[in-house]
Amino acid sequence: MTEAQIYDALTEVFQDVFDDDDIRLTSGTTAADVPGWDSQAHVNLVVAAEMRFGVRFRTAELESLHNVGDFVQLIASKQQGAR
């Protein structure tokens, strides 16, 4: 999956979790940029992303994320490792 494909799929995950089709992600998007992105929504995002991309995240990996760009890179690295 290319980085662009990951962004597209992750955007769909965000839109579903937040029930907002207007969400558009950039590499710099953070929780402060998305209304309703609280700790519960964060858990829902992680679970939905794990299901969508067929990967599992460790707590330490998630704690190191600062923005959506970091999340996309983590997903890409997980998918590379699965090959």
Beta strands, then each sheet from edge to edge (+ up, - down):
end
